[in-house]
Amino acid sequence: MRIIYMGTPEFAVPALEALVAAGHDVVAAYSQPPRPGGRRGRELTPSPVHKRALELGIEVRHPVSLKGSQEQAEFAALKADVAVVAAYGLILPRAVLDAPVHGCLNLHGSLLPRWRGAAPVQRAILAGDAETGVGIMQMEAGLDTGPVRLEGRTQIGNKTTGELTEELAHMGARLIVQVLGDLGAYPARAQSEDGITYAHKIDKAEARLDFSADAAQVLRQIRAFMPAPGAFFELEGERYKVLSANLADGAGEPGMTLDDALTIACGTGAIRVNTIQRAGKPAMAVADLLRGRPIPAGMHLP
């Protein structure tokens, strides 16, 4: 098929690679415009999809918007059989959705209709869902409302957002190749009207650890915000990101350290921090941190 590929982050790279490897003709890749990067934020950095598409010899386009008539005409002029969309980052107007012969197919990282929206992986972890997955959805004008052609499932367990996102990216890559190999074999099926939830964009303020919650929920918060933005607490004006932790024995006032090994009381139960990161420093085992910066029992983490 003649395919227009539309994606931006690392999540969208495996599907692009899989489509090329399967022999499809990816005639153009659309991605978000290069953003300032680096320590000083001066040099413009192309997105992961942008970089990989160039390596694969694919033309890359990065319009700021697709609402203009010129951008829509240029999109239609590619005469694509289908557009494949994976975490692109722009709303597609009706003219774009309708331009390819078979419309636009979206790789969405949840089991629709649960977690429509921008942050389905994080929201599934935070909610304590047992499983999630990725679906190949026929796109409509509504927010992730379109019928689904094929989906895959996986158990969430103790996976972080980073681990789960990578797993779903590769699962989605396999599924999109499967669907496009025989589009007629995977008819689009309408989503259920029951169980609709919305995965609203993550606010960085949500990453502040809430020790008043039960310990299991605190651990979900840590996993949901790993690797970014990173769940954190503050102590004496310094921010500490908690990268990994586990359930621990103990009880006390929420936010109180229970020993000298950074065991922290929660609303119910406690957690013990395993890996931590100080502001501007590399990640380290908590024992290494405590040798240079003791956090004794009885300190309160607000």
C-alpha positions in Angstrom: 0.0 0.0 0.0 0.9 3.7 -0.4 1.1 4.8 3.2 1.4 8.2 4.9 2.8 7.7 8.3 2.0 10.2 11.1 3.8 10.0 14.4 6.2 11.8 16.7 7.6 10.0 19.9 9.6 6.8 20.3 6.4 4.9 20.7 5.7 5.5 17.0 9.0 4.3 15.6 8.5 0.5 15.7 5.4 0.7 13.6 7.1 2.8 11.0 10.0 0.4 10.8 7.6 -2.6 10.6 5.6 -1.1 7.7 8.8 -0.5 5.7 10.1 -4.0 6.5 6.8 -5.4 5.3 7.3 -3.9 1.9 4.8 -1.1 2.0 5.5 2.2 0.2 5.7 4.9 2.9 5.4 8.0 0.7 5.8 10.5 3.5 6.1 10.8 7.2 4.4 13.6 9.2 5.7 14.5 12.6 5.7 17.4 15.0 8.1 20.2 14.2 11.6 20.0 15.7 11.7 21.4 19.2 14.5 23.1 21.2 16.6 20.5 22.9 20.0 20.1 24.6 21.0 21.6 27.9 20.7 25.2 26.8 17.6 24.6 24.7 18.9 26.3 21.7 19.4 23.7 19.0 16.2 22.4 17.3 15.9 18.6 17.7 13.8 16.5 15.3 11.4 14.0 16.8 12.3 10.2 17.0 10.0 9.5 14.0 11.5 12.4 12.0 15.0 11.1 12.6 14.1 7.5 11.8 12.1 8.4 8.7 15.1 10.3 7.3 17.3 7.3 8.0 14.9 5.2 6.0 14.9 7.6 3.1 11.4 8.8 3.6 10.3 12.4 3.0 9.4 14.2 6.3 6.8 16.9 6.7 6.2 18.8 9.9 3.4 21.4 9.5 2.4 23.3 12.6 -1.3 22.6 11.7 -3.3 20.7 9.1 -6.2 23.1 9.2 -5.1 25.1 6.2 -6.2 24.4 2.6 -2.7 24.2 1.3 -1.6 21.7 3.9 -4.7 19.6 3.2 -4.2 19.8 -0.6 -0.5 18.7 -0.2 -1.7 15.8 2.0 -4.3 14.7 -0.6 -1.8 15.0 -3.5 0.2 12.1 -2.0 -2.7 9.8 -3.1 -2.3 7.4 -0.3 -4.2 4.2 0.2 -4.1 4.7 4.0 -2.6 6.9 6.6 -1.3 5.3 9.8 -1.3 7.5 12.9 0.6 6.8 16.1 0.9 9.5 18.8 1.1 12.2 16.2 0.1 15.1 18.4 -2.2 17.1 16.0 -6.0 16.8 15.5 -6.8 15.6 12.0 -9.5 17.6 10.2 -12.2 15.9 8.2 -10.5 16.6 4.9 -7.3 14.8 6.1 -9.3 11.9 7.6 -11.1 11.4 4.3 -8.2 11.9 1.8 -6.7 8.3 1.8 -8.6 5.6 0.0 -9.1 3.6 3.2 -9.0 6.6 5.6 -6.7 6.8 8.7 -5.8 4.1 11.1 -4.7 4.9 14.6 -2.5 2.9 17.0 -4.0 3.6 20.4 -2.4 2.4 23.6 -5.5 1.2 25.5 -8.4 -1.2 25.3 -11.0 1.2 23.9 -13.4 2.6 25.0 -11.4 2.7 28.2 -8.8 5.5 28.3 -9.6 7.5 25.2 -7.3 10.5 25.1 -3.7 11.7 25.6 -2.2 9.5 28.4 -3.8 6.1 28.3 -0.8 4.2 29.6 -0.2 6.3 32.7 -3.9 6.4 33.5 -4.3 2.7 33.3 -1.4 2.2 35.7 -2.7 4.9 38.1 -6.1 3.3 38.1 -4.8 -0.1 39.0 -6.1 -1.8 35.9 -5.1 -5.4 35.6 -4.6 -5.3 31.8 -4.3 -2.9 28.9 -3.4 -3.2 25.3 -3.2 -1.5 21.9 -5.9 -1.2 19.2 -5.9 -0.5 15.5 -8.8 2.0 15.3 -10.4 3.5 12.2 -10.3 7.2 12.9 -13.3 9.5 13.1 -13.7 13.1 14.0 -14.4 12.3 17.7 -11.6 11.8 20.3 -10.7 8.1 19.9 -14.3 7.2 19.1 -13.8 5.2 15.9 -14.4 1.5 15.4 -11.6 -0.9 16.2 -10.3 -3.5 13.6 -7.9 -5.4 15.8 -6.5 -5.2 19.3 -3.8 -6.9 21.5 -3.8 -7.3 25.3 -1.2 -7.5 28.0 -1.1 -7.7 31.8 0.1 -4.6 33.5 1.6 -6.2 36.6 4.4 -4.1 38.0 5.4 -2.5 34.7 6.4 1.1 34.5 5.0 3.5 31.9 8.3 3.2 30.1 8.3 -0.6 30.0 4.6 -0.8 29.1 4.9 1.9 26.4 7.7 0.0 24.7 5.8 -3.3 24.9 2.7 -1.7 23.3 4.7 0.0 20.6 6.0 -3.3 19.4 2.7 -5.0 19.8 1.0 -2.2 17.7 3.7 -2.6 15.0 2.8 -6.2 14.6 -0.9 -5.5 14.6 -0.8 -2.8 12.0 1.2 -5.0 9.6 -1.3 -7.8 10.2 -4.3 -5.5 9.4 -2.8 -3.9 6.3 -1.8 -7.4 5.1 -5.5 -8.1 4.5 -7.6 -5.1 5.4 -10.8 -7.0 4.5 -10.2 -9.7 7.1 -10.4 -7.2 9.9 -13.7 -5.3 9.7 -14.1 -2.2 11.9 -16.3 -3.0 14.9 -18.0 -0.2 16.8 -16.8 0.5 20.4 -19.0 -0.3 23.3 -21.1 2.5 24.8 -20.2 1.1 28.2 -17.0 1.6 30.1 -15.9 4.9 28.5 -13.2 6.7 30.3 -10.9 9.6 29.4 -7.1 9.7 29.8 -6.5 13.3 30.4 -3.1 14.8 29.8 -0.7 14.4 32.7 -0.1 17.5 34.8 3.4 17.6 36.3 1.8 18.5 39.7 0.3 14.9 39.7 3.8 13.5 40.0 4.2 14.8 43.6 3.9 11.7 45.8 0.8 11.6 47.9 1.8 9.6 51.0 -1.8 9.9 52.4 -2.8 7.3 49.8 -2.4 3.6 50.6 1.1 2.2 49.8 -0.1 0.2 46.7 -1.4 3.4 45.2 1.9 5.3 45.9 3.7 2.5 44.1 1.4 2.9 41.1 2.1 6.6 41.1 5.8 5.9 41.0 5.4 3.4 38.1 3.0 5.6 36.2 5.5 8.5 36.2 8.6 6.5 35.4 10.5 7.6 33.3 8.8 11.0 33.0 8.1 13.3 34.7 9.2 11.2 37.6 7.3 10.8 40.9 8.9 13.0 43.6 8.9 14.3 47.1 10.6 17.4 48.5 12.8 17.6 51.6 14.3 20.8 52.9 13.7 22.5 49.6 15.3 19.8 47.5 13.4 17.6 45.1 14.0 13.8 45.0 12.6 11.6 42.3 11.7 8.1 43.3 12.4 5.8 40.4 11.6 2.5 42.1 10.3 1.2 45.4 8.5 -1.7 47.0 5.9 -2.4 49.7 7.4 -2.5 53.2 6.3 -3.4 56.7 5.5 -0.5 59.0 3.0 2.1 59.8 2.9 5.7 61.0 2.0 9.2 60.1 1.8 9.5 56.3 5.0 10.8 54.9 7.1 10.0 58.0 10.4 8.1 57.6 10.2 4.9 59.6 13.9 4.0 59.6 17.3 5.1 58.3 16.8 3.1 55.0 14.1 5.4 53.6 11.0 3.4 54.5 8.1 5.8 54.3 4.7 5.5 56.0 1.7 5.9 53.8 -2.0 6.3 54.5 -2.1 2.5 54.8 1.1 0.5 54.9 4.6 1.8 53.8 7.0 1.8 50.9 10.8 1.4 50.9 12.6 3.4 48.2 15.1 1.4 46.1 16.3 3.9 43.4 16.3 7.6 43.7 17.5 10.7 41.9 18.5 14.1 43.3 17.8 17.2 41.2 20.6 17.5 38.6 22.2 14.2 39.6 22.2 10.7 38.1 20.0 8.0 39.4 21.4 5.9 42.3 20.6 3.2 44.7 19.1 4.7 47.8 21.9 3.2 50.0 24.4 5.3 48.0 22.4 8.4 48.5 22.0 7.8 52.2 25.7 7.4 52.8 26.3 11.0 51.7 22.9 12.5 52.6 21.4 10.7 55.6 17.6 10.8 55.9 17.0 9.5 59.4 13.9 8.0 60.9 11.3 10.5 62.1 11.6 13.0 59.3 8.5 14.2 57.6 8.2 14.3 53.9 5.4 16.8 53.1 
